[in-house]
Amino acid sequence: MTGLTNVHEALLNRQMKFGWVATIGALGMALGFLASLIAALWGAGYWSLVLGFGVQQCVSLLGVWLGVGWIPRERPSFKPLFHFYKFGAAIMAAEGATVMAREADSVLIGRYIGAAPLGYYDRGNKLAIIPIQRIILCCSNCCCRSFQD
């Protein structure tokens, strides 16, 4: 539902209707909190948080759509965007493979050895990796500055 509000909220900001955007945000948050509170008191448990977020998003959706006064009616065509989706799918697959390769050791340790050894492994890994990452970041900043000078 958040995706349905993005364009309309951007149009409201472009029209400089900041008071409307702030009112919608405050009203959505208040009604979402109220819905969560009532649902929690009725025993909905963690679903009360889901309901509160849903109410907040519905209020935001209705508010920005009413504020702009424009509702999309044409059927979108995604054919011109196909090459972007194709490129994005390749990047997503590469990033997914990278994450799986990076985290495979932790998954295997947690699955076959246990949670406590995984915790020690994770802390030791971070102890080794964080200084290296900071050194790389520092060096990349120095290199970028030398190219800018």
C-alpha positions, 0 to 999 in steps of 0.5 A: 500500500505504501507504493500506491501513496508514493507518487501522490505524496510526491505530487503533494510535495511538489505542489508545496502542500506540506500542511496537508502531508503533515496532517495526513501523517499525523492523522494516520499515525493517531488512527493507527495507534488507536486501532492497535490499542483497541485490537490489543485490548481485545486480545489480538496480540501481535496482530494489533500491530499489523492492524495499526500499520494497515490503518495508518497506510489506508489513511495515508492512501486516502489522504494523499489521493484526495489531496491530489485529486488525481487517480490513475485510470489508464492501464500501464504498459510495462513493455518499454521497461522490460530491459530494466527489469531484465537488468535488475533481475541479473543484479538481484540474482548476483546479489542473492548469490553473494549473500548466500555465499557470505552467509552459508558458513553461519547457516551451516554452523548454526544448523549443525553445531548450535547457537552458542558456537555460532555466536562465538563464530559471529563475534570473532568474524566481526572482530576480524572484519570490521577493522579491515572494512574501516581501513578500506573505507578510510583508504578509499576516502583518501584515494577519492580526495587525492583524485579530486585535488 
